[in-house]
Amino acid sequence: MKTATVRQLRTEFPKVLAWVNAGQEVAITRRRKVVANLTPAGEAPKKKPVRPDFAGRLKSIYGDAVIPAETMAEILGENKGRY
C-alpha cells in the first residue's frame, strides 16, 4: 500500500490517481496519521436509471381529456396577477 499526504494529494493528484488506477490502495495521511484510504473501484454495472413514464401516468389518470381554449383563458384570467 502506498501512502500520500494531504498536501501531496492536493498538489500531485494526477500522480496519486494513476496509482489508484493501476490497482493500488493509497493511504492518505495528515500529520503521519491515516485519515482515508483510496481503493480502486470495482467494475460497477453501468445501468441507465429507470425514469417513470409520466406521459403514460397522465394518460391513465386523465385519458384523452383536453381543456378547451376558452376555459383555459377564463382560468388564466381569474388568476392573473396572483403570482
VEXTI-174003 format. One record per residue: x, y, z of N, C-alpha, C, O in turn. Coordinates in steps of 0.05 Angstrom, whole numbers. Example, Ala and Ser with C-alpha at 12.3 -4.5 7.8 and 13.67 -1.06 7.14 Angstrom:
BEGIN
<node><n_east>264</n_east><n_north>-114</n_north><n_up>156</n_up><ca_east>246</ca_east><ca_north>-90</ca_north><ca_up>156</ca_up><c_east>264</c_east><c_north>-66</c_north><c_up>156</c_up><o_east>285</o_east><o_north>-66</o_north><o_up>169</o_up></node>
<node><n_east>257</n_east><n_north>-45</n_north><n_up>142</n_up><ca_east>273</ca_east><ca_north>-21</ca_north><ca_up>143</ca_up><c_east>258</c_east><c_north>1</c_north><c_up>157</c_up><o_east>268</o_east><o_north>23</o_north><o_up>161</o_up></node>
end
This chain:
BEGIN
<node><n_east>17</n_east><n_north>-24</n_north><n_up>0</n_up><ca_east>0</ca_east><ca_north>0</ca_north><ca_up>0</ca_up><c_east>18</c_east><c_north>25</c_north><c_up>0</c_up><o_east>36</o_east><o_north>27</o_north><o_up>16</o_up></node>
<node><n_east>12</n_east><n_north>43</n_north><n_up>-18</n_up><ca_east>27</ca_east><ca_north>68</ca_north><ca_up>-19</ca_up><c_east>14</c_east><c_north>88</c_north><c_up>-1</c_up><o_east>-10</o_east><o_north>86</o_north><o_up>6</o_up></node>
<node><n_east>29</n_east><n_north>108</n_north><n_up>7</n_up><ca_east>18</ca_east><ca_north>130</ca_north><ca_up>23</ca_up><c_east>22</c_east><c_north>156</c_north><c_up>10</c_up><o_east>42</o_east><o_north>160</o_north><o_up>-5</o_up></node>
<node><n_east>4</n_east><n_north>175</n_north><n_up>15</n_up><ca_east>7</ca_east><ca_north>202</ca_north><ca_up>4</ca_up><c_east>-4</c_east><c_north>221</c_north><c_up>26</c_up><o_east>-23</o_east><o_north>214</o_north><o_up>40</o_up></node>
<node><n_east>9</n_east><n_north>243</n_north><n_up>28</n_up><ca_east>-1</ca_east><ca_north>263</ca_north><ca_up>47</ca_up><c_east>-24</c_east><c_north>279</c_north><c_up>35</c_up><o_east>-28</o_east><o_north>278</o_north><o_up>11</o_up></node>
<node><n_east>-38</n_east><n_north>294</n_north><n_up>51</n_up><ca_east>-59</ca_east><ca_north>311</ca_north><ca_up>42</ca_up><c_east>-48</c_east><c_north>332</c_north><c_up>23</c_up><o_east>-60</o_east><o_north>339</o_north><o_up>2</o_up></node>
<node><n_east>-25</n_east><n_north>343</n_north><n_up>30</n_up><ca_east>-12</ca_east><ca_north>363</ca_north><ca_up>12</ca_up><c_east>-5</c_east><c_north>351</c_north><c_up>-15</c_up><o_east>-9</o_east><o_north>363</o_north><o_up>-35</o_up></node>
<node><n_east>6</n_east><n_north>327</n_north><n_up>-14</n_up><ca_east>13</ca_east><ca_north>314</ca_north><ca_up>-39</ca_up><c_east>-12</c_east><c_north>308</c_north><c_up>-56</c_up><o_east>-11</o_east><o_north>310</o_north><o_up>-80</o_up></node>
<node><n_east>-33</n_east><n_north>301</n_north><n_up>-43</n_up><ca_east>-58</ca_east><ca_north>296</ca_north><ca_up>-57</ca_up><c_east>-68</c_east><c_north>321</c_north><c_up>-71</c_up><o_east>-78</o_east><o_north>320</o_north><o_up>-93</o_up></node>
<node><n_east>-65</n_east><n_north>344</n_north><n_up>-57</n_up><ca_east>-73</ca_east><ca_north>369</ca_north><ca_up>-69</ca_up><c_east>-56</c_east><c_north>377</c_north><c_up>-92</c_up><o_east>-66</o_east><o_north>387</o_north><o_up>-113</o_up></node>
<node><n_east>-29</n_east><n_north>374</n_north><n_up>-89</n_up><ca_east>-11</ca_east><ca_north>384</ca_north><ca_up>-110</ca_up><c_east>-5</c_east><c_north>364</c_north><c_up>-132</c_up><o_east>0</o_east><o_north>372</o_north><o_up>-155</o_up></node>
<node><n_east>-6</n_east><n_north>338</n_north><n_up>-126</n_up><ca_east>1</ca_east><ca_north>318</ca_north><ca_up>-145</ca_up><c_east>-22</c_east><c_north>298</c_north><c_up>-149</c_up><o_east>-17</o_east><o_north>274</o_north><o_up>-150</o_up></node>
<node><n_east>-46</n_east><n_north>308</n_north><n_up>-151</n_up><ca_east>-69</ca_east><ca_north>290</ca_north><ca_up>-153</ca_up><c_east>-67</c_east><c_north>271</c_north><c_up>-177</c_up><o_east>-74</o_east><o_north>247</o_north><o_up>-174</o_up></node>
<node><n_east>-59</n_east><n_north>280</n_north><n_up>-201</n_up><ca_east>-58</ca_east><ca_north>261</ca_north><ca_up>-223</ca_up><c_east>-39</c_east><c_north>237</c_north><c_up>-218</c_up><o_east>-45</o_east><o_north>214</o_north><o_up>-226</o_up></node>
<node><n_east>-17</n_east><n_north>242</n_north><n_up>-204</n_up><ca_east>2</ca_east><ca_north>220</ca_north><ca_up>-197</ca_up><c_east>-12</c_east><c_north>200</c_north><c_up>-178</c_up><o_east>-9</o_east><o_north>176</o_north><o_up>-182</o_up></node>
<node><n_east>-25</n_east><n_north>210</n_north><n_up>-158</n_up><ca_east>-39</ca_east><ca_north>193</ca_north><ca_up>-138</ca_up><c_east>-61</c_east><c_north>178</c_north><c_up>-152</c_up><o_east>-66</o_east><o_north>154</o_north><o_up>-147</o_up></node>
<node><n_east>-76</n_east><n_north>191</n_north><n_up>-169</n_up><ca_east>-97</ca_east><ca_north>178</ca_north><ca_up>-184</ca_up><c_east>-87</c_east><c_north>156</c_north><c_up>-202</c_up><o_east>-100</o_east><o_north>136</o_north><o_up>-206</o_up></node>
<node><n_east>-63</n_east><n_north>160</n_north><n_up>-213</n_up><ca_east>-51</ca_east><ca_north>139</ca_north><ca_up>-230</ca_up><c_east>-45</c_east><c_north>114</c_north><c_up>-213</c_up><o_east>-48</o_east><o_north>92</o_north><o_up>-223</o_up></node>
<node><n_east>-36</n_east><n_north>118</n_north><n_up>-189</n_up><ca_east>-31</ca_east><ca_north>95</ca_north><ca_up>-171</ca_up><c_east>-57</c_east><c_north>80</c_north><c_up>-167</c_up><o_east>-58</o_east><o_north>55</o_north><o_up>-168</o_up></node>
<node><n_east>-79</n_east><n_north>94</n_north><n_up>-161</n_up><ca_east>-104</ca_east><ca_north>81</ca_north><ca_up>-156</ca_up><c_east>-114</c_east><c_north>67</c_north><c_up>-182</c_up><o_east>-124</o_east><o_north>44</o_north><o_up>-180</o_up></node>
<node><n_east>-111</n_east><n_north>80</n_north><n_up>-205</n_up><ca_east>-120</ca_east><ca_north>67</ca_north><ca_up>-230</ca_up><c_east>-103</c_east><c_north>43</c_north><c_up>-236</c_up><o_east>-113</o_east><o_north>24</o_north><o_up>-250</o_up></node>
<node><n_east>-78</n_east><n_north>41</n_north><n_up>-226</n_up><ca_east>-61</ca_east><ca_north>18</ca_north><ca_up>-230</ca_up><c_east>-69</c_east><c_north>-5</c_north><c_up>-212</c_up><o_east>-58</o_east><o_north>-27</o_north><o_up>-214</o_up></node>
<node><n_east>-88</n_east><n_north>0</n_north><n_up>-194</n_up><ca_east>-98</ca_east><ca_north>-22</ca_north><ca_up>-176</ca_up><c_east>-87</c_east><c_north>-22</c_north><c_up>-148</c_up><o_east>-91</o_east><o_north>-41</o_north><o_up>-133</o_up></node>
<node><n_east>-72</n_east><n_north>-1</n_north><n_up>-141</n_up><ca_east>-60</ca_east><ca_north>0</ca_north><ca_up>-115</ca_up><c_east>-78</c_east><c_north>16</c_north><c_up>-95</c_up><o_east>-92</o_east><o_north>35</o_north><o_up>-103</o_up></node>
<node><n_east>-77</n_east><n_north>8</n_north><n_up>-70</n_up><ca_east>-91</ca_east><ca_north>23</ca_north><ca_up>-49</ca_up><c_east>-72</c_east><c_north>45</c_north><c_up>-41</c_up><o_east>-48</o_east><o_north>42</o_north><o_up>-40</o_up></node>
<node><n_east>-83</n_east><n_north>68</n_north><n_up>-35</n_up><ca_east>-67</ca_east><ca_north>91</ca_north><ca_up>-26</ca_up><c_east>-79</c_east><c_north>101</c_north><c_up>1</c_up><o_east>-102</o_east><o_north>107</o_north><o_up>2</o_up></node>
<node><n_east>-61</n_east><n_north>103</n_north><n_up>21</n_up><ca_east>-69</ca_east><ca_north>113</ca_north><ca_up>47</ca_up><c_east>-63</c_east><c_north>143</c_north><c_up>47</c_up><o_east>-40</o_east><o_north>151</o_north><o_up>41</o_up></node>
<node><n_east>-83</n_east><n_north>159</n_north><n_up>54</n_up><ca_east>-79</ca_east><ca_north>188</ca_north><ca_up>56</ca_up><c_east>-73</c_east><c_north>195</c_north><c_up>85</c_up><o_east>-88</o_east><o_north>187</o_north><o_up>103</o_up></node>
<node><n_east>-51</n_east><n_north>209</n_north><n_up>90</n_up><ca_east>-43</ca_east><ca_north>216</ca_north><ca_up>117</ca_up><c_east>-43</c_east><c_north>246</c_north><c_up>122</c_up><o_east>-39</o_east><o_north>262</o_north><o_up>104</o_up></node>
<node><n_east>-48</n_east><n_north>253</n_north><n_up>147</n_up><ca_east>-46</ca_east><ca_north>280</ca_north><ca_up>156</ca_up><c_east>-31</c_east><c_north>279</c_north><c_up>183</c_up><o_east>-41</o_east><o_north>266</o_north><o_up>202</o_up></node>
<node><n_east>-9</n_east><n_north>292</n_north><n_up>184</n_up><ca_east>8</ca_east><ca_north>292</ca_north><ca_up>208</ca_up><c_east>15</c_east><c_north>263</c_north><c_up>217</c_up><o_east>13</o_east><o_north>256</o_north><o_up>240</o_up></node>
<node><n_east>22</n_east><n_north>247</n_north><n_up>197</n_up><ca_east>30</ca_east><ca_north>219</ca_north><ca_up>200</ca_up><c_east>8</c_east><c_north>200</c_north><c_up>210</c_up><o_east>14</o_east><o_north>178</o_north><o_up>218</o_up></node>
<node><n_east>-16</n_east><n_north>209</n_north><n_up>209</n_up><ca_east>-39</ca_east><ca_north>192</ca_north><ca_up>217</ca_up><c_east>-56</c_east><c_north>187</c_north><c_up>192</c_up><o_east>-62</o_east><o_north>206</o_north><o_up>177</o_up></node>
<node><n_east>-64</n_east><n_north>162</n_north><n_up>188</n_up><ca_east>-80</ca_east><ca_north>156</ca_north><ca_up>165</ca_up><c_east>-108</c_east><c_north>167</c_north><c_up>169</c_up><o_east>-121</o_east><o_north>161</o_north><o_up>190</o_up></node>
<node><n_east>-118</n_east><n_north>183</n_north><n_up>150</n_up><ca_east>-145</ca_east><ca_north>194</ca_north><ca_up>152</ca_up><c_east>-164</c_east><c_north>183</c_north><c_up>132</c_up><o_east>-188</o_east><o_north>186</o_north><o_up>134</o_up></node>
<node><n_east>-153</n_east><n_north>171</n_north><n_up>110</n_up><ca_east>-170</ca_east><ca_north>160</ca_north><ca_up>90</ca_up><c_east>-155</c_east><c_north>139</c_north><c_up>74</c_up><o_east>-130</o_east><o_north>139</o_north><o_up>73</o_up></node>
<node><n_east>-170</n_east><n_north>121</n_north><n_up>61</n_up><ca_east>-158</ca_east><ca_north>102</ca_north><ca_up>43</ca_up><c_east>-172</c_east><c_north>104</c_north><c_up>16</c_up><o_east>-197</o_east><o_north>105</o_north><o_up>14</o_up></node>
<node><n_east>-156</n_east><n_north>106</n_north><n_up>-5</n_up><ca_east>-167</ca_east><ca_north>106</ca_north><ca_up>-32</ca_up><c_east>-163</c_east><c_north>78</c_north><c_up>-44</c_up><o_east>-140</o_east><o_north>68</o_north><o_up>-45</o_up></node>
<node><n_east>-185</n_east><n_north>66</n_north><n_up>-53</n_up><ca_east>-183</ca_east><ca_north>40</ca_north><ca_up>-65</ca_up><c_east>-194</c_east><c_north>41</c_north><c_up>-92</c_up><o_east>-213</o_east><o_north>56</o_north><o_up>-98</o_up></node>
<node><n_east>-184</n_east><n_north>24</n_north><n_up>-110</n_up><ca_east>-195</ca_east><ca_north>23</ca_north><ca_up>-137</ca_up><c_east>-224</c_east><c_north>13</c_north><c_up>-136</c_up><o_east>-231</o_east><o_north>-5</o_north><o_up>-122</o_up></node>
<node><n_east>-241</n_east><n_north>26</n_north><n_up>-152</n_up><ca_east>-269</ca_east><ca_north>18</ca_north><ca_up>-154</ca_up><c_east>-271</c_east><c_north>-8</c_north><c_up>-170</c_up><o_east>-257</o_east><o_north>-11</o_north><o_up>-190</o_up></node>
<node><n_east>-288</n_east><n_north>-25</n_north><n_up>-162</n_up><ca_east>-293</ca_east><ca_north>-49</ca_north><ca_up>-177</ca_up><c_east>-309</c_east><c_north>-42</c_north><c_up>-202</c_up><o_east>-318</o_east><o_north>-20</o_north><o_up>-205</o_up></node>
<node><n_east>-312</n_east><n_north>-61</n_north><n_up>-219</n_up><ca_east>-327</ca_east><ca_north>-57</ca_north><ca_up>-244</ca_up><c_east>-356</c_east><c_north>-54</c_north><c_up>-236</c_up><o_east>-370</o_east><o_north>-74</o_north><o_up>-232</o_up></node>
<node><n_east>-366</n_east><n_north>-30</n_north><n_up>-235</n_up><ca_east>-394</ca_east><ca_north>-25</ca_north><ca_up>-228</ca_up><c_east>-411</c_east><c_north>-29</c_north><c_up>-253</c_up><o_east>-403</o_east><o_north>-20</o_north><o_up>-275</o_up></node>
<node><n_east>-434</n_east><n_north>-41</n_north><n_up>-250</n_up><ca_east>-451</ca_east><ca_north>-44</ca_north><ca_up>-274</ca_up><c_east>-461</c_east><c_north>-17</c_north><c_up>-283</c_up><o_east>-470</o_east><o_north>-1</o_north><o_up>-266</o_up></node>
<node><n_east>-460</n_east><n_north>-12</n_north><n_up>-308</n_up><ca_east>-468</ca_east><ca_north>13</ca_north><ca_up>-319</ca_up><c_east>-497</c_east><c_north>11</c_north><c_up>-329</c_up><o_east>-501</o_east><o_north>3</o_north><o_up>-352</o_up></node>
<node><n_east>-516</n_east><n_north>17</n_north><n_up>-312</n_up><ca_east>-544</ca_east><ca_north>16</ca_north><ca_up>-319</ca_up><c_east>-555</c_east><c_north>44</c_north><c_up>-321</c_up><o_east>-547</o_east><o_north>62</o_north><o_up>-306</o_up></node>
<node><n_east>-572</n_east><n_north>47</n_north><n_up>-340</n_up><ca_east>-586</ca_east><ca_north>73</ca_north><ca_up>-342</ca_up><c_east>-607</c_east><c_north>74</c_north><c_up>-320</c_up><o_east>-620</o_east><o_north>54</o_north><o_up>-315</o_up></node>
<node><n_east>-610</n_east><n_north>97</n_north><n_up>-307</n_up><ca_east>-631</ca_east><ca_north>99</ca_north><ca_up>-287</ca_up><c_east>-659</c_east><c_north>96</c_north><c_up>-300</c_up><o_east>-663</o_east><o_north>106</o_north><o_up>-322</o_up></node>
<node><n_east>-676</n_east><n_north>83</n_north><n_up>-286</n_up><ca_east>-703</ca_east><ca_north>80</ca_north><ca_up>-297</ca_up><c_east>-719</c_east><c_north>105</c_north><c_up>-291</c_up><o_east>-722</o_east><o_north>114</o_north><o_up>-268</o_up></node>
<node><n_east>-730</n_east><n_north>116</n_north><n_up>-312</n_up><ca_east>-746</ca_east><ca_north>140</ca_north><ca_up>-309</ca_up><c_east>-776</c_east><c_north>133</c_north><c_up>-310</c_up><o_east>-783</o_east><o_north>117</o_north><o_up>-327</o_up></node>
<node><n_east>-792</n_east><n_north>145</n_north><n_up>-293</n_up><ca_east>-821</ca_east><ca_north>139</ca_north><ca_up>-295</ca_up><c_east>-833</c_east><c_north>149</c_north><c_up>-321</c_up><o_east>-824</o_east><o_north>168</o_north><o_up>-333</o_up></node>
<node><n_east>-854</n_east><n_north>135</n_north><n_up>-329</n_up><ca_east>-868</ca_east><ca_north>143</ca_north><ca_up>-353</ca_up><c_east>-890</c_east><c_north>163</c_north><c_up>-346</c_up><o_east>-912</o_east><o_north>155</o_north><o_up>-341</o_up></node>
<node><n_east>-882</n_east><n_north>188</n_north><n_up>-345</n_up><ca_east>-900</ca_east><ca_north>209</ca_north><ca_up>-337</ca_up><c_east>-924</c_east><c_north>212</c_north><c_up>-356</c_up><o_east>-947</o_east><o_north>215</o_north><o_up>-348</o_up></node>
<node><n_east>-918</n_east><n_north>210</n_north><n_up>-382</n_up><ca_east>-939</ca_east><ca_north>213</ca_north><ca_up>-402</ca_up><c_east>-959</c_east><c_north>191</c_north><c_up>-399</c_up><o_east>-983</o_east><o_north>195</o_north><o_up>-401</o_up></node>
<node><n_east>-950</n_east><n_north>166</n_north><n_up>-395</n_up><ca_east>-968</ca_east><ca_north>144</ca_north><ca_up>-392</ca_up><c_east>-984</c_east><c_north>146</c_north><c_up>-366</c_up><o_east>-1008</o_east><o_north>139</o_north><o_up>-366</o_up></node>
<node><n_east>-972</n_east><n_north>156</n_north><n_up>-345</n_up><ca_east>-987</ca_east><ca_north>160</ca_north><ca_up>-320</ca_up><c_east>-1009</c_east><c_north>181</c_north><c_up>-323</c_up><o_east>-1031</o_east><o_north>177</o_north><o_up>-314</o_up></node>
<node><n_east>-1002</n_east><n_north>204</n_north><n_up>-336</n_up><ca_east>-1022</ca_east><ca_north>224</ca_north><ca_up>-341</ca_up><c_east>-1045</c_east><c_north>214</c_north><c_up>-358</c_up><o_east>-1068</o_east><o_north>220</o_north><o_up>-353</o_up></node>
<node><n_east>-1038</n_east><n_north>198</n_north><n_up>-378</n_up><ca_east>-1059</ca_east><ca_north>187</ca_north><ca_up>-396</ca_up><c_east>-1077</c_east><c_north>168</c_north><c_up>-381</c_up><o_east>-1101</o_east><o_north>168</o_north><o_up>-386</o_up></node>
<node><n_east>-1066</n_east><n_north>152</n_north><n_up>-362</n_up><ca_east>-1082</ca_east><ca_north>134</ca_north><ca_up>-347</ca_up><c_east>-1100</c_east><c_north>148</c_north><c_up>-327</c_up><o_east>-1122</o_east><o_north>139</o_north><o_up>-321</o_up></node>
<node><n_east>-1091</n_east><n_north>171</n_north><n_up>-318</n_up><ca_east>-1108</ca_east><ca_north>186</ca_north><ca_up>-299</ca_up><c_east>-1129</c_east><c_north>203</c_north><c_up>-313</c_up><o_east>-1153</o_east><o_north>202</o_north><o_up>-306</o_up></node>
<node><n_east>-1121</n_east><n_north>218</n_north><n_up>-333</n_up><ca_east>-1139</ca_east><ca_north>236</ca_north><ca_up>-346</ca_up><c_east>-1150</c_east><c_north>227</c_north><c_up>-373</c_up><o_east>-1168</o_east><o_north>239</o_north><o_up>-384</o_up></node>
<node><n_east>-1139</n_east><n_north>206</n_north><n_up>-384</n_up><ca_east>-1148</ca_east><ca_north>196</ca_north><ca_up>-410</ca_up><c_east>-1140</c_east><c_north>216</c_north><c_up>-432</c_up><o_east>-1118</o_east><o_north>227</o_north><o_up>-431</o_up></node>
<node><n_east>-1158</n_east><n_north>220</n_north><n_up>-451</n_up><ca_east>-1152</ca_east><ca_north>238</ca_north><ca_up>-473</ca_up><c_east>-1166</c_east><c_north>265</c_north><c_up>-469</c_up><o_east>-1171</o_east><o_north>280</o_north><o_up>-488</o_up></node>
<node><n_east>-1172</n_east><n_north>273</n_north><n_up>-444</n_up><ca_east>-1186</ca_east><ca_north>298</ca_north><ca_up>-439</ca_up><c_east>-1168</c_east><c_north>321</c_north><c_up>-446</c_up><o_east>-1145</o_east><o_north>322</o_north><o_up>-440</o_up></node>
<node><n_east>-1181</n_east><n_north>341</n_north><n_up>-459</n_up><ca_east>-1167</ca_east><ca_north>365</ca_north><ca_up>-468</ca_up><c_east>-1184</c_east><c_north>389</c_north><c_up>-457</c_up><o_east>-1208</o_east><o_north>389</o_north><o_up>-460</o_up></node>
<node><n_east>-1170</n_east><n_north>408</n_north><n_up>-445</n_up><ca_east>-1184</ca_east><ca_north>432</ca_north><ca_up>-435</ca_up><c_east>-1188</c_east><c_north>451</c_north><c_up>-458</c_up><o_east>-1169</o_east><o_north>458</o_north><o_up>-472</o_up></node>
<node><n_east>-1213</n_east><n_north>459</n_north><n_up>-463</n_up><ca_east>-1218</ca_east><ca_north>478</ca_north><ca_up>-485</ca_up><c_east>-1204</c_east><c_north>504</c_north><c_up>-481</c_up><o_east>-1199</o_east><o_north>512</o_north><o_up>-458</o_up></node>
<node><n_east>-1197</n_east><n_north>518</n_north><n_up>-502</n_up><ca_east>-1182</ca_east><ca_north>543</ca_north><ca_up>-501</ca_up><c_east>-1197</c_east><c_north>564</c_north><c_up>-485</c_up><o_east>-1185</o_east><o_north>580</o_north><o_up>-470</o_up></node>
<node><n_east>-1224</n_east><n_north>565</n_north><n_up>-489</n_up><ca_east>-1240</ca_east><ca_north>586</ca_north><ca_up>-475</ca_up><c_east>-1239</c_east><c_north>581</c_north><c_up>-445</c_up><o_east>-1236</o_east><o_north>600</o_north><o_up>-429</o_up></node>
<node><n_east>-1241</n_east><n_north>556</n_north><n_up>-436</n_up><ca_east>-1240</ca_east><ca_north>550</ca_north><ca_up>-407</ca_up><c_east>-1213</c_east><c_north>557</c_north><c_up>-396</c_up><o_east>-1211</o_east><o_north>568</o_north><o_up>-374</o_up></node>
<node><n_east>-1191</n_east><n_north>550</n_north><n_up>-411</n_up><ca_east>-1164</ca_east><ca_north>556</ca_north><ca_up>-401</ca_up><c_east>-1160</c_east><c_north>586</c_north><c_up>-399</c_up><o_east>-1147</o_east><o_north>596</o_north><o_up>-381</o_up></node>
<node><n_east>-1171</n_east><n_north>602</n_north><n_up>-418</n_up><ca_east>-1168</ca_east><ca_north>631</ca_north><ca_up>-418</ca_up><c_east>-1182</c_east><c_north>642</c_north><c_up>-393</c_up><o_east>-1172</o_east><o_north>661</o_north><o_up>-381</o_up></node>
<node><n_east>-1206</n_east><n_north>631</n_north><n_up>-386</n_up><ca_east>-1220</ca_east><ca_north>640</ca_north><ca_up>-362</ca_up><c_east>-1204</c_east><c_north>634</c_north><c_up>-337</c_up><o_east>-1201</o_east><o_north>652</o_north><o_up>-319</o_up></node>
<node><n_east>-1192</n_east><n_north>610</n_north><n_up>-335</n_up><ca_east>-1176</ca_east><ca_north>603</ca_north><ca_up>-311</ca_up><c_east>-1152</c_east><c_north>622</c_north><c_up>-309</c_up><o_east>-1146</o_east><o_north>631</o_north><o_up>-287</o_up></node>
<node><n_east>-1139</n_east><n_north>627</n_north><n_up>-332</n_up><ca_east>-1115</ca_east><ca_north>645</ca_north><ca_up>-331</ca_up><c_east>-1124</c_east><c_north>673</c_north><c_up>-324</c_up><o_east>-1109</o_east><o_north>687</o_north><o_up>-310</o_up></node>
<node><n_east>-1147</n_east><n_north>682</n_north><n_up>-334</n_up><ca_east>-1157</ca_east><ca_north>709</ca_north><ca_up>-329</ca_up><c_east>-1163</c_east><c_north>713</c_north><c_up>-299</c_up><o_east>-1158</o_east><o_north>734</o_north><o_up>-288</o_up></node>
<node><n_east>-1174</n_east><n_north>692</n_north><n_up>-287</n_up><ca_east>-1181</ca_east><ca_north>694</ca_north><ca_up>-258</ca_up><c_east>-1156</c_east><c_north>695</c_north><c_up>-241</c_up><o_east>-1156</o_east><o_north>709</o_north><o_up>-220</o_up></node>
<node><n_east>-1135</n_east><n_north>682</n_north><n_up>-249</n_up><ca_east>-1111</ca_east><ca_north>681</ca_north><ca_up>-232</ca_up><c_east>-1090</c_east><c_north>701</c_north><c_up>-240</c_up><o_east>-1068</o_east><o_north>701</o_north><o_up>-230</o_up></node>
<node><n_east>-1097</n_east><n_north>719</n_north><n_up>-258</n_up><ca_east>-1077</ca_east><ca_north>739</ca_north><ca_up>-268</ca_up><c_east>-1069</c_east><c_north>757</c_north><c_up>-245</c_up><o_east>-1086</o_east><o_north>768</o_north><o_up>-231</o_up></node>
<node><n_east>-1043</n_east><n_north>761</n_north><n_up>-243</n_up><ca_east>-1033</ca_east><ca_north>780</ca_north><ca_up>-222</ca_up><c_east>-1029</c_east><c_north>767</c_north><c_up>-195</c_up><o_east>-1021</o_east><o_north>781</o_north><o_up>-177</o_up></node>
<node><n_east>-1035</n_east><n_north>742</n_north><n_up>-192</n_up><ca_east>-1032</ca_east><ca_north>729</ca_north><ca_up>-166</ca_up><c_east>-1004</c_east><c_north>721</c_north><c_up>-160</c_up><o_east>-997</o_east><o_north>716</o_north><o_up>-137</o_up></node>
<node><n_east>-987</n_east><n_north>719</n_north><n_up>-180</n_up><ca_east>-960</ca_east><ca_north>708</ca_north><ca_up>-176</ca_up><c_east>-939</c_east><c_north>729</c_north><c_up>-181</c_up><o_east>-916</o_east><o_north>723</o_north><o_up>-179</o_up></node>
end
